[in-house]
Structures are given as C-alpha cells and as structure tokens.
Amino acid sequence: MSRPLIAEIDLDALRHNYRLAQALAPHSQSLAVLKANAYGHGALACARALDDLAPAFAVACIEEAQALRQDGIDKPIVLLEGFFQAEELPLIESLGLWTAVHSEWQVEALLAYRPRRPIPVWVKMDSGMHRLGFSEQNIEGIWQRLLDAPDRVCDLHLMSHFATADALEPRYFHRQLQLLNDWATALNAPTCLANSPATLAWPESHGAWNRPGIMLYGSDPLEGANDASRSLRPVMTLRSEIIAVQELGPGEPVGYGGRWITPAPSRIGVVAAGYGDGYDRHARDGTPVLIDGQRSMLAGKVSMDMLTVDITALPDAGIGSRVTLWGQDASGAMLSVDEVARHCDTISYTLLTGLLPRVPRHYFKDWNEAV
Ligand SMILES: *Cc1c(COP(=O)(O)O)cnc(C)c1O
C-alpha cells in the first residue's frame, strides 16, 4: 500500500482538446503551449502525446526547451519571452529554437550575433496588456531593422497578447485587436495573437499561428462558457481516498483553528491530500469534492498532508472511499478544476501549475500509438 493521492493524466483528452483548438481555427496553426511543465501535467509526456498533431510547441524559457530537446522532441519550440541573456543565443541556435523579442536590448543582441543560419523571430508588440512588447511608436523601426538583417533573422511574425479575451465585456479586446490588425496590415506581417480564450471565443483574432495553453488541459478560461469551451475534456484528475473517519457530536470544531464547527452530529472523512501536495490552502469550507462520485464538501482548513470533508450525508462513504479533488470520477461524475478554483479565490492555472512533484503523475491513453 502506498499513499493514495495521484494525478491521472488523460492524454487522449489532451489530444481531443488540441484537435478542438485546431478545428476552431482551420486557417491557423496552433502552437501547443507547454510552459510550466505543461501547466503541471508533465511537459515531456504532453509533448509526446501531441507530437503527431502539433506543428510546434511553446515554452517560457530555454531550460524548458532544452529539457524537451534532450528527451528527443525535435519540433520547433518557441520561447514566448525570448531570451533573458544574450549568452543564450548560441544555444537557441544549436537547439533550433524560435525566439520572441520584446525589448530593444534583445534586438541589439540578435543583430550583433552571427548565426550560421538565420533565427526565426517573433516580434512582440504591446497592444494593451502593458507587460511585454514594443509600443506603437517603436514597432515599425524595430520591424524594419530585423527585416534588413536576413542573414541573422527570418520568418518574422507579429506577436501580441490579449488582456481581456476571457471577459464578457468585449471593448478592450476589440481595441487591442483593431490596433493589431492595423499594424499587421501596415507591416504586412503574419500574426500570432490568440491565447486559449481568444481561440475559443474570438475567431477574428486567429492568425497564422495561435497559442492555446490552458484549454489544452481542459479548463474553460471564459467568463461565459460557449459551446466550444463546454466540449473541452479535463486532462488531469486529482484523486485520493478517505484514510480515516471521525464521528462527532454537534458543536465540535474540525482542523486547525477550528474554522468549521459541526452543525449537528457529523461524520468527517480525512483525505490524503493537502497543501504540501499543492492543494490550495485558501480552499474555503464548502469547496466541492466528489466522494465515490457524489458531491461533498471541504469542512475545515486544509492541512499539509490531509484535508477533511463532511460525509454526514453519504452513509456509504468510509475508509477507502474514492475522492476526486478535481477531474472525472470513475463513475463518470465530473468536478471541474475551474469550480474548485472559484472556491479558492483563484484560477485553474494556479491549481494545476501548483501541483507539487510529490504527487505521482499516472498517464493513460486510449489511442493505439506509442506515447
Ligand atoms: C501562457 C501564454 C499563452 C497561453 O495562454 P492560455 O491562457 O493558457 O491559453 C499564450 N501566450 C503567451 C505569451 C503566454 O505566456
């Protein structure tokens, strides 16, 4: 027997979600964003599972790209933030990476570097996110300087990021898109603009390339779900078991600080999962969990290795009962990571990327190709 907490990763669901991103944007190529260990799902396993579908991958830094290369992934890989030091350029060249550039110093470094073959470059424009990228004042000059160096750089694309593509209120999104369309026309540039919410909800933003991330993992980033986002399948199921049961009278506090107090005679299930595994300690009383496929809720603060759930209404639940913290239970019942995130005052991205290495990942697939 070992600790029952595991993260099951459904690679077939990953492929389903990637195909959905493709189908929504039939005239675009879709990068599969694998940064942050594929949002906690395991970058290498996800890259292998998508290798025959995705024309290219994207990561946040050269270390993430290098790890994929070392394990035999030879598709193009885009560095979404480019390089952090000019000294990375030889490695970018030898690993065959594509790089974003967002700052003047990166352009200077690229133009000072003499590669054997030109390096594909995506020029990042700040169209309103105000995080990375060249301003409207600078973009044309930067673009021209890069265009004038075909021995150093090639395949220039205009890249930008949306701040509000997930929101129901469309005005700021449209302002960003209008500006980008104007510049794409002026520069005669192929674009890469759409993240997951834009891929799902804003076909007018789809470019030569899109950059879906979170949707590949089955979380719905939209403030208002649509038919496409409803057809995403969860890739990760975080599952555990009840390891102990407490039968308590009314008025008994449960867990650290006694935050939750039994309102009546209660049965409390103790689950092997805690913040030391990455389950969010901000989870409030009432955060949903599935016990043998039935809804129950968190009762009391999350501990490092354990959490407590109220199973008073589930007389069949006891030691050994299946617990689904998010994902899909064996019965077919679903608990979305998005719903859990709302009870933790956060977003699915932090729960998924925050799952710690001590939780074993178990991969499965039901298609007939080698992973
Ligand atoms: C992470 C990231 C994405 C993917 O965003 P999702 O919301 O996960 O789809 C796209 N573009 C850039 C630049 C990113 O950093």
The ligand as a Tripos MOL2 file, in Angstrom:
@<TRIPOS>MOLECULE
LIG
   15    15     1     0     0
SMALL
NO_CHARGES

@<TRIPOS>ATOM
      1 C1          0.9390   31.2760  -21.3370 C.3       1 LIG1
      2 C2          0.8140   32.0290  -22.5730 C.ar      1 LIG1
      3 C3         -0.1610   31.6930  -23.5190 C.ar      1 LIG1
      4 C4         -1.2290   30.6480  -23.2710 C.3       1 LIG1
      5 O1         -2.2410   31.2640  -22.5050 O.3       1 LIG1
      6 P1         -3.5450   30.4290  -22.0880 P.3       1 LIG1
      7 O2         -4.4050   31.4400  -21.4110 O.co2     1 LIG1
      8 O3         -3.0790   29.3680  -21.1460 O.co2     1 LIG1
      9 O4         -4.0970   29.8850  -23.3230 O.co2     1 LIG1
     10 C5         -0.1590   32.3740  -24.7070 C.ar      1 LIG1
     11 N1          0.7420   33.3470  -24.9620 N.ar      1 LIG1
     12 C6          1.6840   33.7080  -24.0690 C.ar      1 LIG1
     13 C7          2.6380   34.7850  -24.4100 C.3       1 LIG1
     14 C8          1.7400   33.0730  -22.8520 C.ar      1 LIG1
     15 O5          2.6710   33.4430  -21.9690 O.3       1 LIG1
@<TRIPOS>BOND
     1     1     2 1
     2     2     3 ar
     3     2    14 ar
     4     3     4 1
     5     3    10 ar
     6     4     5 1
     7     5     6 1
     8     6     7 2
     9     6     8 1
    10     6     9 1
    11    10    11 ar
    12    11    12 ar
    13    12    13 1
    14    12    14 ar
    15    14    15 1
@<TRIPOS>SUBSTRUCTURE
     1 LIG1         1 GROUP 0 **** ****
